[in-house]
Amino acid sequence: MSKRFYWLKLQQKFFTQKAIKALRQMENGSTYIIVYLKMLTYSLENNNKIYFDHVKDSFIEEIAMSIDEDSKDVEATLKFLEKVNLIQYISDD
């Protein structure tokens, strides 16, 4: 079975962006950066989208399960990313 590779491009200044610096300075900020990066890599197979398949009760719980992270960390990360416009929610509805 052959391996399939995807590319994630990050700006050279990814870690010096104000939003990323602010995220990192939060309590558990380093964990939130890892959660964000895991979400980015997880989304690569689906054209940079993460779908809610209703396997879990909530979108947050499902992402947490998919990327093997704590749901509280995923929730805090998503709230911050939404606040600084680094994530967008799209619904079929």
N, C-alpha and C positions, 0 to 999 in steps of 0.2 A: 504494500500500500504506500503510495507516494504522499509525501507531506505537502501541504498547501501553505504558502506563505502570503501574508498580507503586509502592507506597509502602512505605518502610522507616521505621518509627518508632524513633527512638533517644531514650532518656531525656535530658533536658536535662543531667543530670550524668554522661553516658556517660563522658567523659574524666576525670572526677574519682572514679570508682568505684575502690576499692582494687585490684580484680583488673586493671582496665585500666591503672591507674598502674603496677602491678607488671610487667605485660606490657611496657609502654613502657620501663621502666627496664632491662629485659634487654638484653644485647648484641643488636643488630639489632631491638630492640623496636619501633621505628617501622615497620619493614618488616612485623613480625608484626601490628601494628594494621591495616595496609593489607590484609594477607592475610585477616584476620578480617572486615573490612568487605566485601572482595570476595566472601568466602564467604557472608556474609549476603545481599548483593544477588543472587548467583548462585542462592541457594535460593528466592528470591521466586516464581519461576515454578512451583515444585513445592510450594506450601504450606509453605514454610520447611523443606524437606527437601532433602538432597543424596543422590542415588542413585548406587550403584556399579554401572555398566553392564558391567563387565569388559572395557572397551576397552583398558585398560592392565593391567599385572600386579598393581597394588595400588591401593587406594582413594586413598592419598596421591598417587601418580603421576597418577591420573585427575583428582583435584581440581586439582593443580598445572597440568595441561594445560588444564583447563577455564577456569581463572582467569588463565592466563598468568603463573604465578609458579614459582619454583624449588621443587622437591620437598622440599629440606632445610628451607626456610622454612615450607612448609605442615606438614611433620612437627613441627617445633618449636612452631608455633602450635597445632596439634591437641593435642599433649601438654599444653601449658599450659592450654588451654581445658577439657580433660578433668579436669585436676587441680583446677581451681577451679569445676567444675560449670557451665560456660557452654556445653557441648556434650554431646549425648547420642547414643550409638550405638544404633540400633534395627535388628534383623535380622528378616527374614521367617522365618528358621529358628527 
